[in-house]
Amino acid sequence: QEVSDESRPRRDRRSVIAAAAILIGLWAIAIWVGSSVYYASVFAAVLAGGLLLISAIGALLLRLVRKLCAHAILGRSAALRHGIANLYRPGAHATAILASLGIGVMFTLSVYFLQRSLLEEIRMTAPPGSPNLFLINITDRERDGILRLTETEPGILDRQPLSPAVSAQLMTIDGVPLEQIPLEEGARRYLNAQFVLTWSREIPPATEILEGSWWKPEPLEPLVSVQELAALALGLKVGTVLEWNAIGGTIRARVANIRHTDAVRIGANNQFILSPGTLDAFSVVYYGAMRARPEAIGAIQARIFQQFPTVTVINAADILEIIQDVMDRVSLAVRFVAGFAIFGGLVVLASSIAGTRYRRMREVAILKTIGATRGTLIRMFCAEFAVIGSAAGLIGGGLGVILSAVLIGQVLDTPYKFTWPPVLLASVTTAVLTILAGWLASYGILNRKPLDILRQIEA
């Protein structure tokens, strides 16, 4: 049955209600999965905003294409002219198809750029020669033995001094309990977190002091150096007094400086580094880092385990593999949602073709009657499907680039590197998918003889 224009207002109201219900459902699922109303609301807002933006840009782009088609050069192709005109037939739903396909492309490319940029940043912060073997939970009794082992092991190329550490929970800021301080959503993870506190006499390598100054060799009071992101999250400034609760007592120190570091070094990236003497009264454990030959890592791990079974040895390659696995799992989930959106767009395309099937058959019959060849009709339908697919790919790809650039620059605070090939590939792939889906839904339209169709219309 042909799609009726009279029922359009009723269908539009139902579509709005259905879209709102789906959006609320996705918002509720995001709350359940992420346990955060804020991030779930951000996700829902991005999704709704993306759909509206893609729909608006898509409508403008289709209108522009229609005007360009009237140009003398482009208008010479009857197939292209009729194919673009088909996008505006009643029941075509071109904007809805473009929005659904575009939102899927947007999420797919966003995840791709995020994953690539994050892994690239990890590789950049771990340049050649950086430690690839880490030791944790070294006690005072094991410290000297670990030092002797690492000094005599021929497979170790370079080693860093052992870094002392105390596990503690941040309790107050300037005497105010942490739970009474209004923290941003992302900073609430500090409420019950166990921090690894360490101390250092000298400023760590590759460290930039943003505020304040490093302490003298013999400071008059306990001082602490705070990593930049922790200071921003907790609202810390030079002079702020922090208090932690650790096994054996309370640690109290005044913020001496706020720092930024790019060093790949045990202790350098700790959020809190204390001045010498602050942790003397506490039982500490030590952390170590070294550079070993890749082929010797297995033997070194086995030797350390045999002599010091309580010391944990971590291979950097294993860490990267775990990070890659986690990112692959997250990417798979997001790409599943994106794929579902793309599939929904193809379903809308197929349903719109099915809804206008008889109208298309009449047009094919009329065009054949006035001399259109089968090749012209094939090019006409291909132009219709390709325009909607490539437009969705370009718009979704462009918005995906913008979204990933914002997330990478503002949230991850890493440089963004843009490349064109993924966007072009997304546009071409989307165009191919729409052409295939369109022809599957149009099966048999070109096979009917014009006389049979015209007789059916007359009847």
N, C-alpha and C positions, 0 to 999 in steps of 0.2 A: 504494500500500500504506500502511496506517495505521501511524503511529509507535508502536512498542512500548515499554512501560515497562520490560520486563525488560532491554532492551539499554542502558538509561540509564547504569549505572555504567561500562560499557565505553566508551560514547560520551563520558562525562565525562572519563575518563582520556585518551582520544585528543584531546579538545578542549584539555585542559591542556598536553599535549605539543606540539600544534600552535601554541598561543598562545605557549609558551616559545620554540619555534623561530622564530616570526615576530618576537618581541621581540629575540632574539639577532641575527637577520638585520638588523633595523632599526638595532640598536646598531652592528653592523659597518659598515653603510652610512654611518651618522653619523660614525664614526671616519674612514672613507675620504674623506668629503666635507669634514669640518671639521679633519682632522689633529689631533684632540685627544681623548684617551681621557676626560679629565675632562668636557668638555662633552657628549661622546657618552653618557657614563654618566648625566649630569644629564638629558639628553633621554629616555633609556630609562627612568629612574626616574620622571620626570614622566608619561610615557606609561603605564607600568604603574600608578603611583599613581592617575592619573586614571581609568583603567579600573576599578580596584578601588573607588575612591571613588564613581564614578558608579553602579556596580553596586549598592553598598551603599545609597546614597541612593535609587536607583531602586526597589530592593526595598522599602524602608521607605515610600516615597511610594505605591507601588502598594497596599501593605497598608493605608495610611491611606485611600486612595481607596475601597478595598473596604469599609472600615468606615463611611466617610461615606455610601456608597451604601445602606447598611442604614438610614440615617436616614429618618424618616417623610417628609420633604419630597422628598429625592432619590430615595427608593425608590418614589415614585409613578410614575416613568417606567420602564415595563417594558423599553423599548429600552436605556436607560442601564444598568439593572441587569443585563440579560443581556449587554450589550456588555462591561462590566467583568468579569463572570464569565468571559467567553471568554478573558481574559488569563491565567487560571489553569488552562485546560484542559491536559491532557498534551500535550507537544510544542509548546506555544505559544512558548517561548523568549523571553518578554517581557523578562526582565532582560538577556539577551544583545543583543536588539534595541535596548533603551534605552541600553546601554553603548556600542554601536558608533555609534549616532546621536549620543549625547551627546558622545563624544570628538571627533567631527567638528565639532560646533557649538562646542565649547570652543576648539579650535585656530583655527577661522575667526574667532570673535569676539576671541580674544586678539590675532591678527595685526591685525585691524581697529583695536582700541583702541591697540595699540602704534604702528601707522603714523600714526594720527590725532594721538596725543599727541606723537610725535617731530616731525612737521611743524609742529604748533602751537608746540612749544618753539622750533623754528628761527625761526618767524615772530616769536615774542615776543622772542627775543634779537636780532632785527634790526628794531627799531622804525622808524617813519618818520623820515627824515633820516639814517639810518645809511649808511655807505659802500656803494656798489653797483658800484664799479670798483676793481680791485686790480692793482698793478704788482709784479712780482717779478723777481729777478735783475738789478737795476740795479747796474752797476759804478761805481767811483770816477770813471772818465772820463765816464760818462753821467749822473752825479748832477746836475751843474749844468744840463745841457741839459734834463733831465726837469723840474727845478724851474722853469726859464724857460717851458717849454711849458705846464705846468699852470697857471702864473700868468697866462698870456696867453690861454688857451683860454676863450671865453665860455660854453661849454656846461657847464663845471665850476662847481658851486654851492658846494662846500666841499672842502677838502683837509686831510689830516693830515701832520705832519712825517714825512719818510722815516725808517724804522727800520733801523738797521744790524744785520747778522746774520752769524754764522759757523757753518758746518756742522761738527759735531763728534760723536764717539761717546763715550758714557760708559764709562769704563774701571774705575774703582775707587770704593768708598765707604769712607771712613776707612782707606784703604790696602789694603782687601780687594778683589781682582779680582771684577768683577760676576758672572762665571760660577761663582764659588765661594760666592756668597750664595744661600741657599735662598729662592727667590721663589715666590709664588703663581702658579698657572697663567696668570692674566690678566696678570701683570707680566713674564712671560718675554719679551714683545715688546720690552722695553727692552734685551735682551742685545746685539742687533746693530743697534739703531735709530740713525739719524743725526738728532741733535737740532739745531734751529735756535736758536742762542744769540744773544741780543741784550743791549743794556745800556740803562739808563735812569737819569737823575739824579733825577727826581722819581717819586713813586709814581703808577702809571697811574690814570686815572679809573675810578670805579665799582669800586675794589678794596678789599677788606677784609683787614686783616692778622689772621690767626688766631693765630699764635704769633710771638714775636720783635718786631722793630721795623725800620722802614726805615732805610737808612744815611744818614749825614751827607753833606754836599756833598763832603767830602774824606775818604773812608774810609782807614783806616791799612793795610788789607789787602784783597785781592780777596774780595768777598762775592757771594752769589747768593740770589735770591728764588725759592722753589720753589712751583709751583702745587699746590693742595691734593691733587688726585687723584694726581699724580706722587709726592708725599710719602707718601701712604698706600700706594701700590703698592710703593715702594722702602724703606719704613720709615725715612724721613728725619726728623730732628729738628733744631732750632736748634743749631748748633755742629758738625754733621756736615760733614766735608770731602769734597768731590767732585772728581774728576779726569777731564777729557775729553782725548781725542786729536783734534787738528785739524791741517789742513794748515799747516805752519809751526811746530808745537811742541805743548806740553802746556798745558792750561788748568786751573788749580787754584784752587778757591774754597771758602770756608766758608759754610754755610747761615746767613743772617742772619734770615730770616723765612719763614713759610709763609702763602700768601695765597689768597684766593678772589676771583674777578672775574666780573662779568657784562657787561663792556664789549665792544662790537663795535669793536675798534680793533686795527690792526696792532701786534703786539708785546705787547699787554696780555694775550693768552691764551697766550703762550709758556710752556712748562712751566718754563723756566729764564731768569730775567732777571738779568744781572750788573751789578755796580757800575761806575761810570765809570772808564775807564782800563784795565780788565781785558783788553779786546780790542784795545788800541792797536797791539800788535805783530803783529796778524794781518790778512790781506787779507779785507776784508768786502765783502758785497753788501748792497744796500738794498732794502727793501720799502716800498711806498706804498699809500695808500688814499684814495679821494676819492668825493664825491657828485656825480654828473652827471645832467643831464636825460636821461630814457630815450631820447628821440628823437635825442639827440646822441651816444649811446654808440658807435654804428657809426662815425661820422666821427672821433671821438677815437681809437678803436682803429686806424683806418686811418692817421691822422696819426702816431701813436706808432710804428707798424710801419714806416712810410716813413723816419722819422728815426732810430729805434733798433730795428733788426730783431731784436736779441738780447734785448730786453725783452719779457717775457710779460705780456699784459694779460688779466685774467680778469673776466668779467661775472658779477655775483652771481646774475643770473637764470639763467645757464647752470649755475651750481653747484646751484641749487635744482632745476633740471630734471634734472640728473644724479642728485642724491639721490633725487628722486621716481622716476626710472627704475630705480635700484638697488632701492629699496624695493618697487616694483611687481614686479620680478623675484623678489625674495625672497618677497613675499606670494603670488605666483603659485605658487611651489614649495610653500609651506606649505598654501595653499588646495587644491592638488592632492591632497596627502596627506589633508587634512581631507575633501575631496570623496570620496576613495576610501573613507574610513571611513564616511561617510554612505551611499555606494553599497553598502558591505558590509552596513550595517544594513538597508537596504531589501531586499537579497538574502536576508538571514536572515529578514526578515519574510515575503517571498514564499515561501521554502522551508518555513517553519513552517506557512503557510496551505496549501501544497501537501501537506505531510505530514499535515495534519488535514482534508483536503478531504472525505473520505467521512464523517468524524464530523460535520463542518459540514453536509453534505447531509442526514444523518439528523436533526440538530437542526432544520434548516429544514423538513423534511417534517413532523416532529412539531408544531412551532409553527404551521405552516400548518393542520394537521389540527385543532388546538384553537382556531383562529380568528385567528391572527396575520395581519395584512395585509402586502402587499409593502412598503408604506411603513414599517411597524414594523420589518421585517427590515433594510431599508436603513439606518434610523436606528441599529439595533443594531450593525451592522458599522461604520458611520461612527464611532459612539461608541468602539468598541474601538480602531480605528486612530488616532482623534484623541487619545485619552487617552495612548497610548504615544508618539505624536509630540510632543504638547505637553509631556509630562513630560520627554522627552529634550531638547527645546529649552530648557526652563526650567532644568533641572539643568546641562546643558552651558553654557548662557549664564551662569548664576551662577558656575560654576567658571572660565569664561573671564574673567569680570570680576575674580575674585580673582587668577588667574594673571597677567593683564596689570597689575593694580595692584601686585603684588609686583615684577614685572620693571621696570615704569616707576619705582617708588619706590626700589627697592634697587639695580638695575643701572644704569639711565639717570639716576637721581637727579633726576627731574623731577616736578612736581606732577601728580597723576592727577585727571582730570575724568571723572566717570561720567555717562552718560545712559541712560535706560531704553529709548528706542525701538529700538535695535539688538537688545536682548535680547528684547523683545516680538516684533519682526519675525522673529527667528530661531525663536522658539517657534511662531509662526503658520505660517511657511514649512515647518518640519519637520512640523507636523501635516498640512498640505496634501500634502506629499510622501508621508507614510505612508498617507494616505487614498487617494491615486492609486495607489501601489504595491500597497496592499492590495486594491483593487478590480480591478486588472489580474490579480492572482493568484487572485482569487475569481470570475473570469469564468465565467458559466454556472451558478453554484451556485443562484441564485434562479430559474432558468428551468425546472428539472426539476419535473415534477408530483409531488405528494406520493405518489400511488398507485404511480407507477413506482418511486420510491425505496423505499417500503415493500415492494413486491414483490421488489425486488432484495435487500433485507435478509433477507426471508423465505427467498429462494432460497439 
